[in-house]
Amino acid sequence: MAHFTVYDTDVTKTAGAVGDQNFGSNPFPAIPAKGEITLLPTQTDFAEYITGIVESDKEGELIIEVSFDFPQHYYGTLEEALENSHWVPLEQNLNNETGGKIVVKAKESKSFTLFAIAPYFRLTWKDKSEEENEHLRIFARAQEKGRV
């Protein structure tokens, strides 16, 4: 079973739906100028890779981090787990980029494939634009070798 994470500002416009596993019933808001968002961690289980795509109207970067010590039951609450976990940016990207940082130019989309070296990963988008970003789509999943 693949574990999946998403942030899609278009979902409320195109699908008529709101929310996802990261934000519950809240819609996906636009990203403020020079804003930053970090999605909730996703479990990799037995997956060998973290694969995904990112698309944005504004320039920014997607940072992919991994952790061995996120599990909420270690700390008691989600907030404590997020505060006390150690997150490390991935350094090897199979797309020949510089580590787990995916640099995206305005109106560009990119795909990525990285080794899933830890049981949890999370995504952080850092917007580089001086204007609000109303179009940001990020999809990522933990994927087993040879499975679609």
WOPEMO-V880617 format. One record per pair of residues at least 4 apart in sequence whose ideal C-beta (glycine too) atoms are under 8 Angstrom apart, sorted by sequence separation. I is the first residue (numbers start at 1). GAP is how many residues later the second one is. D is the distance in Angstrom with one decimal. If there is no record, write none. Layout:
I:GAP:D ; I:GAP:D
//
This chain:
9:4:7.9 ; 10:4:5.1 ; 11:4:5.2 ; 12:4:7.5 ; 19:4:5.4 ; 23:4:7.8 ; 31:4:4.4 ; 56:4:5.7 ; 70:4:7.8 ; 72:4:7.7 ; 76:4:5.3 ; 77:4:6.9 ; 78:4:6.3 ; 79:4:6.2 ; 80:4:5.8 ; 81:4:5.8 ; 93:4:4.3 ; 97:4:7.1 ; 104:4:5.3 ; 129:4:5.9 ; 143:4:6.4 ; 12:5:7.0 ; 19:5:5.4 ; 23:5:6.8 ; 69:5:6.4 ; 72:5:7.1 ; 75:5:3.8 ; 76:5:7.8 ; 93:5:7.2 ; 97:5:6.0 ; 98:5:7.9 ; 104:5:7.6 ; 116:5:6.7 ; 11:6:5.7 ; 12:6:5.5 ; 19:6:4.7 ; 31:6:6.3 ; 44:6:7.0 ; 72:6:5.5 ; 75:6:4.3 ; 93:6:6.0 ; 97:6:7.3 ; 104:6:5.7 ; 127:6:5.2 ; 11:7:7.3 ; 18:7:6.2 ; 19:7:5.8 ; 74:7:6.6 ; 92:7:7.0 ; 93:7:6.4 ; 18:8:6.9 ; 19:8:6.7 ; 20:8:7.4 ; 54:8:4.8 ; 75:8:8.0 ; 91:8:4.4 ; 102:8:5.5 ; 11:9:7.5 ; 18:9:4.3 ; 19:9:7.9 ; 72:9:4.4 ; 75:9:5.5 ; 90:9:6.1 ; 91:9:6.6 ; 93:9:7.6 ; 127:9:7.9 ; 18:10:7.9 ; 71:10:6.9 ; 74:10:8.0 ; 75:10:7.9 ; 89:10:5.9 ; 90:10:3.2 ; 102:10:5.3 ; 70:11:5.9 ; 89:11:4.6 ; 125:11:6.5 ; 8:12:7.5 ; 70:12:7.9 ; 89:12:6.7 ; 7:13:7.4 ; 125:13:6.4 ; 6:14:5.1 ; 50:14:6.4 ; 100:14:6.1 ; 5:15:8.0 ; 6:15:7.6 ; 7:15:6.8 ; 12:15:4.6 ; 69:15:7.9 ; 70:15:4.4 ; 95:15:7.8 ; 97:15:7.1 ; 123:15:6.0 ; 5:16:6.9 ; 6:16:7.3 ; 11:16:7.8 ; 12:16:6.6 ; 69:16:5.4 ; 95:16:6.9 ; 4:17:7.5 ; 5:17:6.3 ; 11:17:5.9 ; 22:17:4.9 ; 69:17:5.9 ; 95:17:5.5 ; 123:17:5.9 ; 22:18:4.8 ; 67:18:5.1 ; 68:18:7.7 ; 94:18:8.0 ; 95:18:6.0 ; 9:19:4.9 ; 21:19:7.5 ; 67:19:6.0 ; 93:19:6.3 ; 94:19:4.3 ; 121:19:7.5 ; 8:20:5.7 ; 9:20:7.3 ; 67:20:5.1 ; 93:20:7.4 ; 94:20:6.3 ; 7:21:5.9 ; 9:21:5.9 ; 66:21:7.2 ; 67:21:7.2 ; 93:21:5.4 ; 94:21:7.3 ; 121:21:7.2 ; 9:22:7.7 ; 65:22:4.1 ; 66:22:6.0 ; 92:22:6.7 ; 65:23:6.0 ; 92:23:6.0 ; 106:23:7.3 ; 65:24:5.2 ; 66:24:5.9 ; 90:24:5.0 ; 64:25:6.9 ; 65:25:6.9 ; 90:25:7.5 ; 41:26:6.8 ; 63:26:5.8 ; 64:26:5.0 ; 116:26:5.6 ; 31:27:7.6 ; 90:27:7.2 ; 109:28:7.9 ; 112:28:7.9 ; 31:29:7.9 ; 41:29:5.1 ; 7:30:6.8 ; 88:30:7.9 ; 90:31:7.8 ; 7:32:5.9 ; 5:34:5.4 ; 5:35:7.4 ; 65:35:6.7 ; 85:35:7.9 ; 87:35:6.6 ; 64:36:3.7 ; 5:37:4.5 ; 63:37:6.1 ; 64:37:7.8 ; 4:38:7.2 ; 40:38:8.0 ; 63:38:5.3 ; 64:38:7.3 ; 3:39:5.0 ; 62:39:7.3 ; 63:39:7.9 ; 3:40:5.0 ; 50:40:7.6 ; 61:40:5.4 ; 62:40:4.3 ; 3:41:6.7 ; 41:41:7.9 ; 61:41:6.5 ; 3:42:6.4 ; 61:42:5.1 ; 62:42:6.7 ; 61:43:6.6 ; 1:44:7.2 ; 3:44:7.4 ; 41:44:7.8 ; 60:44:5.6 ; 2:45:7.1 ; 49:45:7.7 ; 59:45:6.7 ; 59:46:5.6 ; 59:47:4.9 ; 54:48:5.9 ; 56:48:5.2 ; 58:48:5.6 ; 64:48:7.3 ; 55:49:7.7 ; 57:49:6.4 ; 70:49:7.7 ; 71:49:7.8 ; 54:50:5.7 ; 56:50:7.2 ; 57:50:5.8 ; 62:50:7.7 ; 64:50:6.1 ; 66:50:7.4 ; 68:50:5.0 ; 70:50:4.2 ; 56:51:7.7 ; 66:51:5.9 ; 67:51:5.7 ; 68:51:6.3 ; 56:52:7.0 ; 66:52:3.7 ; 67:52:7.7 ; 68:52:7.5 ; 55:53:7.4 ; 56:53:7.8 ; 67:53:4.7 ; 55:54:3.8 ; 66:54:6.6 ; 67:54:7.7 ; 54:55:6.7 ; 55:55:7.9 ; 66:55:5.0 ; 67:55:7.5 ; 53:56:6.1 ; 54:56:5.6 ; 65:56:6.7 ; 53:57:6.9 ; 64:57:6.2 ; 65:57:5.4 ; 53:58:4.9 ; 54:58:7.4 ; 64:58:7.8 ; 65:58:7.9 ; 52:59:7.0 ; 53:59:7.5 ; 64:59:5.9 ; 65:59:7.0 ; 51:60:7.5 ; 52:60:5.7 ; 63:60:7.2 ; 51:61:6.8 ; 62:61:6.1 ; 63:61:4.5 ; 50:62:7.7 ; 51:62:4.9 ; 62:62:7.3 ; 63:62:7.9 ; 50:63:7.5 ; 51:63:7.8 ; 62:63:5.6 ; 63:63:6.9 ; 49:64:5.6 ; 50:64:4.8 ; 61:64:7.6 ; 49:65:6.6 ; 50:65:7.7 ; 60:65:5.9 ; 61:65:5.2 ; 49:66:6.3 ; 50:66:5.0 ; 60:66:5.6 ; 48:67:6.8 ; 49:67:5.7 ; 60:67:4.5 ; 61:67:7.1 ; 48:68:5.9 ; 59:68:7.7 ; 60:68:5.0 ; 47:69:4.9 ; 56:69:7.9 ; 58:69:5.8 ; 59:69:4.4 ; 60:69:7.1 ; 58:70:7.1 ; 59:70:5.7 ; 50:71:5.3 ; 52:71:8.0 ; 54:71:7.7 ; 56:71:7.9 ; 58:71:3.6 ; 44:72:4.3 ; 58:73:6.7 ; 60:73:7.2 ; 44:74:7.0 ; 45:74:7.5 ; 44:75:5.6 ; 58:75:4.1 ; 43:76:6.3 ; 44:76:6.7 ; 57:76:6.0 ; 60:76:7.9 ; 62:76:6.5 ; 64:76:7.6 ; 43:77:5.9 ; 44:77:6.2 ; 56:77:6.2 ; 57:77:6.7 ; 58:77:7.9 ; 42:78:6.9 ; 57:78:3.9 ; 58:78:7.8 ; 41:79:4.5 ; 42:79:5.7 ; 56:79:6.5 ; 57:79:7.5 ; 41:80:6.7 ; 42:80:6.9 ; 55:80:7.5 ; 56:80:5.0 ; 41:81:4.4 ; 55:81:7.4 ; 56:81:7.6 ; 40:82:6.9 ; 54:82:8.0 ; 55:82:4.5 ; 39:83:5.9 ; 54:83:7.1 ; 55:83:7.9 ; 38:84:6.2 ; 39:84:4.8 ; 53:84:7.4 ; 54:84:4.9 ; 38:85:7.3 ; 39:85:7.5 ; 53:85:7.6 ; 54:85:7.9 ; 38:86:4.4 ; 52:86:6.9 ; 53:86:5.4 ; 37:87:7.0 ; 52:87:5.2 ; 53:87:8.0 ; 36:88:6.5 ; 37:88:5.2 ; 52:88:3.2 ; 36:89:6.8 ; 51:89:6.9 ; 52:89:6.5 ; 36:90:4.9 ; 50:90:6.1 ; 51:90:6.2 ; 36:91:6.9 ; 50:91:7.4 ; 35:92:4.9 ; 50:92:5.9 ; 51:92:5.0 ; 34:93:6.0 ; 49:93:7.4 ; 50:93:7.4 ; 31:94:6.7 ; 33:94:7.0 ; 34:94:7.1 ; 47:94:7.9 ; 49:94:4.8 ; 32:95:7.4 ; 34:95:7.2 ; 47:95:3.4 ; 48:95:7.2 ; 49:95:7.9 ; 31:96:4.8 ; 33:96:6.0 ; 34:96:7.1 ; 47:96:5.4 ; 48:96:6.2 ; 49:96:7.1 ; 33:97:5.3 ; 45:97:6.4 ; 47:97:5.3 ; 48:97:4.7 ; 33:98:5.5 ; 35:98:7.4 ; 42:98:7.2 ; 44:98:4.0 ; 46:98:6.4 ; 33:99:5.7 ; 39:99:7.4 ; 42:99:7.8 ; 43:99:7.1 ; 32:100:5.8 ; 33:100:7.9 ; 42:100:6.6 ; 31:101:6.8 ; 32:101:8.0 ; 30:102:5.0 ; 31:102:4.1 ; 30:103:6.0 ; 30:104:4.4 ; 31:105:5.6 ; 30:106:7.8 ; 7:116:7.6 ; 5:117:8.0 ; 5:118:6.4 ; 7:118:7.1 ; 9:124:7.7 ; 9:125:6.0 ; 10:125:6.6 ; 9:126:5.8 ; 9:127:5.1 ; 10:127:6.3 ; 8:128:7.7 ; 9:128:7.1 ; 7:129:6.5 ; 8:129:4.8 ; 7:130:7.3 ; 8:130:7.4 ; 7:131:4.5 ; 8:131:7.5 ; 6:132:6.7 ; 5:133:7.7 ; 6:133:5.2 ; 5:134:7.6 ; 6:134:7.8 ; 4:135:7.5 ; 5:135:5.2 ; 4:136:7.4 ; 5:136:7.3 ; 4:137:4.4 ; 3:138:6.4 ; 2:139:4.8 ; 3:139:4.7 ; 2:140:6.0 ; 2:141:6.0 ; 2:142:7.6 ; 2:145:7.7
//
